[in-house]
Amino acid sequence: MNNENMNTENVNENNLPSNFIKEIIDDDLAKGRYAKVHTRFPPEPNGYLHIGHAKSICLNFGLAREYKGLCNLRFDDTNPATEDVEYVDSIMEDVRWLGFDWETRLFYASDYFDNLYNYAVQLIKKGMAYIDSQPSDEIKNTRGTPTEAGTLSPYRNRSAEENLDLFVRMKNGEFKDGELVLRAKIDMASPNMNMRDPIMYRIRHAHHHRTGEKWCIYPMYDYAHGQSDSLEGITHSICTLEFENHRPLYNWFVEQLGIHHPRQIEFARLNLSYTIMSKRKLLQLVNEKIVNGWDDPRMPTICGLRRRGYTPESLRNFSERIGVAKRDGMIDVALLEFSIKEDLNKRAQRVMAVLNPLKLVIDNYPENLVEELDAVNNPEDETMGSRKVPFSKELYIEHDDFRENPPKKYFRLSPGNEVRLRYAYIIKCVDVIKNDDGSIKEVHCTYDPETKSGSAQSGRKVKGTIHWVSAQHAIDTEVRLYDRLFTVEDPSGDKEKDFKSFINSESLTVLNNCKIEPFIKSAKCGNKFQFERLGYFCVDSKDSTENNLVFNRTVPLRDTWAKIERG
């Protein structure tokens, strides 16, 4: 992990990055600017939330919790063409799953459409807003450049009466989409492009998921956002860094209207290596069926991470670890993977599973004997106790745990070599049976009955320990091995290549002949396990049935991505 990509500008005594936003809030409270902290999380209901939104959720709700204040959930539903109730429901589920509660403070920008309309009327009457009849392309072309002033609209000096009449007629549906817009009258020569008479309202004849056909004019985000914050009594409007240049406009609207003035603060958005954060690009992956929906476990969406086996605690811990930065940087995805490993190490039930089974026969083990051996459920938590694992003459081991011609320092099973079977006995390979094509069919071993794990005589040491499953008792299951979806650290970084050209063709491997110890039969959807020596897995919540469990690999125990980086 590249620590230089973390927010290490300041580190507190707990060795966590400091939060400059808290310093601003502390100063505001000390100076009496605000009496109580009130934040909000304002997602657009036009897609599923991803890990970047999780950071924002944790920040906004976390600050409110820390300062004993309030945090609202408000949907920015000002674009009916892209919004859907499906997204609204998924966002609420994600926020709750992360462990946060907006209580009775669920709002929508559409709740304020009447207020926003009346505010616009006020600005028109003050001569601070006007109706522009120019086509959208012309408005765009006359905005100028960062170094050249824009051109005044020929409609900029319409009278307040004429502007108000046209605005009312816009609202009443007399004009077509794009025929007129309402613009703020600020400064077409401003060095800040956002202040060059920005559009406040556009005409859009579309059904809205909450207001139906009541409105055919809809406010732009830059206009609706600050006034919605003000109406809710928000004190600190926390945005990502791309809105820094929008802050003067945010302030201009609330100041011109003379209403409650929240303070906008910007922080760097989360950029995660080997990951795409753009909603538009994520939607492409879904629509082009490169992934299997928004909840595909390879997606960085919260529902995808949840299905993959991530816990809310791990995402909250990850958000705290990376801190809040003032400038953009890249966070190594290994830190996210570390956060889930750390969390599951403490809570995950251990089981033995064989993903690529090879038959192993213990020649000198009694033919019909089945022993029930004790296995520890979680060495990190004694309260989880132990379980019984059946042991018999025929077992399955991993193909990778046997080599007929082993390399140096190979301490697993090979001809003439000894290893310990986890929780069981020391065995020695005595024969190898092959198929007609020369592949290994099964290996034969002998066991030392005096070396039973946990017995008084089990003191003899060998260098290797491997896991196994009793062939007679094994549960057959499907296991899905997920790798990173992209092969490069920054899939969007190459402007000359389509980000989809960096898709990892090995991002999903499906194994259909996996063997797991019978303890797994009682598992439920979403249950999480450590497959010993292999990684952390969870029962897939979508495709599993009571009689056919499917497991998703959440994360391996060790870093397995070197092969991608070498490629």
N, C-alpha and C positions, 0 to 999 in steps of 0.2 A: 504494500500500500504506500502510495506517495503522500507522506504527511505534509508536503509543501502545498498540497491542494486543499488542505483543511484550513478552517478559519483559526489561525494561530496568532492573530494580531495581539490578542490579550488572552491570557489563560488565568482562571481563578484558582483558589487554593484547592479545589477539588479536581484540578487538572482537566477541567472542561473549558471550552472556548467561552469567553465572556459574551454578553448580550448587550450591544450598544443601545438597543431599543429600551432596555430596562433603565439604562442611565438617563435617557431622555424622559422616560415616565417619572423616574424619581425626581428629576429636576422640575417637571411640571407640577407634581404634587407638592413639592416643597415650596414652590412659588405661588401655590394656590390657583394655578390656571384651571385645574379641574379638581373636583372634590373626590371623585371616584372613577376608577378605570372602567371603561366600557368599550369593548372591541367587537369585531364582527368578522365572520368568514363569509365572503360573498361570491360563491361559485356561479358560473353560467351553466344552466341545465341543458348543455348541448353536447355532452359526452360523459364518459365515466372518469372519475377522479383517479389520479396517479400518485406516485410516491412524492412528487413535488408538492401536490396539494396536501398530502399528509403532513409534510413539514409545516405548511401554512396553518393547517388545522391545529396542530400541536402548539404552534406559536401563539395563535390568537386565543384559543381556549385556555392554553397554559398560562398566559399572562393574566387573563381574567381570574383564573383560579389562584394564582400566586398573590395577586393584589386584592383578593376577596372582592372582585368586581363582577362584571357581567360580560357575556359574549353572546351575540346573536348569530343565528344562521339566516342569511338572507340570499335568496336566489335572484341573480341579476337576469331577469327574464324579459329583456327589452328587444329581443330579436325572434319573433314567432316562427320564422322560417327554419330555424335550426334547433328549436327546443322541443322537448318531449317529456311527458310525465314519467316515462321509463327512467330518464336520467335523474329527475327529481327524486324518485324513490330510491335509486341506487346511491345517490349522494347522502341522503338521510341515513341509509343503512351503514354506509362507510363511516360517517361521523360517529354514530352510536358505537360501531364495532371498535373504533379507536379509543373508546372510553370517555367520550365527551357528551354533554347534555345541554341543549339550548333551552331546556325547560319549556316555558310558554312563549319564548322569543323566536318564533319561526315567522319570517317575513319574506315578502317578494317585492321586487322593484315595482311590479304591477299594482301592489297595494297603494302606491303613491302616484299613479298616473294622473289622477285629478289634481293632486298637489303640484306635480311637475308641470302640468298644463297651466295652472294658475300662476306659478312662478314665471313661466315663459311669457305669459300675458303681462306680468309686472315689468319684465325686462323690455318688452316691446313698447310699453307705455313710457318707459324711461328713455326710450331712444337707444337702448343698448342691444337690440336684436332686430333683425329685418328678414323679410322673405326674399329669397333669391330665385329668380326664374331661369338662371343659366343651367344648361345641361351639366350633368355631373362631371363629364370629361373637361368641360370648360372651367368649372370650378377648380378642378385638380390642376389644370394647366396654368391657371392664374395665381396659384399660391406662391409662386416664386421658388427660389432655392435657398439653402441655408446661408448663402452669401449674397443673394439678390432679393430685394423686396418683392412682395406680391403685387398684383394689379387690383385696384379697387373694382368691385362689381358695379356695373351700371345701375344696379337696383339698390345700391347701398343707402342711398339718400331718400328712399321712399318715406312718406310721412308715417307717423305712428298709426294714424287712422287707417291708412291703406294696408299697412302690414298687419294690423289687427284683424281687419276684414278678411284678408287672404288667409290668415292663420285659422280663423274660425271656419272658413270654407274648406280649408285643408282637413280640419277635424271632421267636418260634415261629409266628407267623401266626394267633393266636387272635382277632384283632380286625380290624375293617374299616378301610378308609381313613378317617382323620379321627376315629376313635372315641376315641383317646387320643393324647396327646403327652407327651414328656419336656421339662420346663422346668427351667432353672437357678433356684435360690432365691437371689435377690440382694436387690433393694430396690424394692418397688413404689411407693415415694415418691421415687425418684431423679429429679433434674431431667433426667437423660439417659435418654430413652425406651428406649434399647437395653439399659439395665440393669434394666428392669422385668421380671424373671423371663422372659427370652427363651426361645423354643422351641429345644431342642437336637436333638430327633429327632421325625420325623413318620412315620406309617405310609403306605406307598405300595406296593401290590401291582403291581409293574411289572417287566418284563424289563429287566435291566441289560446293556449291551453288553459288559461284561467279566465280571461276576460271575453273570450269568444269573439264576436264581431263588433264589440262596442267601439273599439279604436281602429283607425286606419292610419294614424300617425304614431310613431314610436320614438322615444327619446334615445339619443346616442349615449353610450356608456359614460363618456367624459362629462356629459351634462347630468345624467341621472345619478351618478355615483355619489358625488359630494352632497347633493341635496337629500338623498336617501340616508346617508350617514347622519346628516344634520337632524332630519326628522326623528331618527331613532336615538338621538342623544349620544352618538358615538363620540368618544374622546380621542381615540388614537386609531386612525384609519391606516392599517398596515398593508402596504402593497409591495410588489416585487419591483426590482430596480428599473425595469423598462418604463415605469410610470413616473420616474423622477422628473422628466421634462414636462409631465402633465400636471405637476403640482401647482405651478402658477395659475393654470386654468382652473383647477380645483378651488384654489383660494379665491380667484376672481369671481366665480359664480356666487359663493356663499357671502362674500363681502358685498357684492352688488345687491344681493337680496336682503342683506342685514339680518341673517339668521344665525343660529348656533354654529360655531366654527370649530369643527374637529381638526385635529392635527394629522396631516398625512406624513407617514414615515416609510421610506423605501429600504428594502433589504435585497440581497442577491438571491435570485431564484436558485433552486437546486439543479445543478448539472451533474449527472451521474454517468460515470464511464460505462461504455458498452450498452448505452441505453438511449432511447428516443423519448423526449418529453413533449413534443409537439402534439396537441390534440388532433390537428389536421393529418399528421403523418400516422398517428396511431389509428385514426379512422381509415386511412388507406390500407393499413395492414389488415384491418377487419374486413373491409369491403372487398378487397382483392383476395381474401381467404388465404393470406399468407400465415395467419394465425387462426385459431378456432374460436373467434369471438373475443369480446372485451375481457372475459374472465379467463382467457388462455393463461396458464401458469407461466408462460414466457413473457407476458406483458407486464409493464411496470404499473399497471392499474392496481388500485387497492384491492379490488375484487379478485384480480389475478394473483396478487401476492397472498391473499387470504386463502384462495384455493390451493396454492402451492404449499401452504403450511406455515407461512409467516404468522407471527402472533402480534396483537396490538402492542404488547409490551416491548417487543423487539423494535417496532417502528418508532415508538415514543423514545426509546433509548437511543436509537440511531439519530433521531432529530435533535436530541439533547447533545449528543456527541459532536455533531458537525457544527453546532452553534449557529449564530446569525452573523453573516458577513456583510460588509459594506460594498464589496466589489465581487464581480463574477469570478468563479473558479470551477475546477472540475473535482468532484469528490470521487474517490476510488470506490467502485462497487464492492470491493473486498471488505470495506468497513460495514456496509449493509449486511454482507454475508457473515461477518464476525458477530454482528449484533444478534442475528437469529441463532447462530451456533451457541453463543453465550447463554441465551435464554433457554433454548431447548435442552442444553446440557444439564440444566438444573431440574427440568420438569418432565422430559420425555422418557417414557417407558422403554427399556431396552428389550429387544427381541433378536433372535437369530434368523437370518434370511439368506438364502443362496440364490443369487440372480442368474448365474450361468452354471447350472448344476452339472456335476460330474459324480457318477456313482462310485462309492467307496464301500468295499466289503471287508469286514473284519473276520478273517478266516477262523480264528480260534475263539470267537465269541459264541456263547451258547445260542443254538438255533432259534428257540422260541422265547428267549428271555427279553423282557422289556424293563428297563430300570427307569425310575423317576428321579432325575437329578435336580438338585437345587441350583437355581440361577438367580442372580441379583437383579432386581428390577431397575434400580438406579443407584450407583455407588455414591452419587452426590446427595442422595436423600434417603437416609436409613428408614424413614417412616413409610416408604413405598414397599418395603419388605422384599419378598422373593416369590418365585413361582417354580413349578415343577416342569421339567423338560424331559420328554420321553427319549430314551436312548436304546438303540437296537443294533442288530448285526449289520444291517445295510443302512448307509447314510448317504447324504449328498454333501459335497463340499464344492467350493468355487473352483472352476477350471484354472483360474490364475493361481490357486494355492497348490498346484502340482506342476512340476517340471520334470520331464524325463531326462533332460540334459540341462541341469540348472546352471545359471551363471554364478560367478563368485559372489559370496556373501548373500546367497539365497538361503534363507533359513526356514522356508516352508517345506512342504512334503516333496520328496524325490526318492528314487530307488535307493534302498539301504539307509535312508535318513529317518530320523525320529522327529515328531512334533507332538505337542499336546493338543488334544481336542478340548476346546473351551468348556469348562465345568465338568470335564469327563476324564479321560485317560490319556496316557502317552501311547502313541501307535508308531509302528515302523512299516514302511512300504516294502513288500516282498515280491510283488508281481504287478505287471501291467497287461491288461487285455485290450487288444486293438480291434477296430472294425476292418472290413476288407479294404477300405481306402487308406488305411494306415493311421487314421485318427484314433484317439484314445477312447475306448468304450467304458472301461472301469479300472480302478486300481484296487489291489488287494493288499491288506495289511494284517499285521498281528497287533494285539494290544497287551499291555502289561497290567494285569488285574490289581497289582499292588500300588498302582499310581493314581488311584481314583482321587480326583480333586476334592480337597477338604478332609481326606482321611489322614490318619496318623502316619501312614506309610507313603504319603504322596510327595515326599521331599525331594525326589530325584528331579534334576533340572534339565530342561532342554531349551534351545534358543528360540524356537518358534511356537506360536500358538495360533490355531486356526479355528474358525467357527464351522458349524455343521447343522444339518437338520436330519432327523430320522426319516428315512424314505417311507416307512410304513405309515407315519403319522403326518407327513408334510401336507400343508395346504397349498394347492396350486393357485397362483394369482398373476395378474398382469402388473408390471411395474413400468412406469414412465420416467426415464432419465432426462431431465431438462438441463440444458446448458444455456449459456448466454445467447441471446437472439442475434447479436451482431459480432463480427469478427474483429472489429477495430474499436479503439477507445472512444472515438468521436464520430459516429456514423454520419452526422450532419456537417462535419468539418470540411469535407471535400466538396466545394461548390460546383465542381465540374462533373461529379458523379452522382447518380441517383442513390439516395441512402439505402434503397432496397438492394443495391448491388453488393452490400456488405452483410447481407443476411447469412447467418451461420447455418449451413446445410445440415449440421449435426446438432441443431438446437433441441431436437427431440428424438430419442431412441426408445422404442417400445419393445419390452421384453415380455414374452407371453408364457414362458415356461418356468417361472420363478417358484421357489419352494420356501415356505415360511413355517415356522413352528406352530403347532395347533393353538397356542395361546391367542393367536390373532383372530380366531373365529368370532370372538365377542366384540371386535372392534366396530366402532361407529364412524359415520362420515365425519371427517374433520379431525379424528383422533391422530395424535402425533407420536412417532416412535423413532428411536435410534436403532437402525439395523446395525448390529455390532460390526465394527471395522469398515462399514460401507458409507454411512451418512445418515441424515435425518430425512424421514419420509412421513407422509400423511395420507390418510384414506381420502381419495378423491370424493368431493362432495357432490359431483354432478353425475358421474358415470358408474359409481359403485352401487351395487345392490346387496341385499342381505346375504345372498348366496354367492356373490361374485364381487369380491373386493378388488378395487383398483388403487394402486399406490402411486403417488407423485413424489419424486425426490425433491425435497426442499432445498437442500444444500449438501454437498459431500463433506466428509470429515476433514479432508485436506483439499488444498487448491489443485484443481484438475484442469486449469485453463491454459497451462503452458503450451499445450499443443496448438491452441488457437493463436496465441501470440507468436509462436515460431512460424506459423503459416503466413 
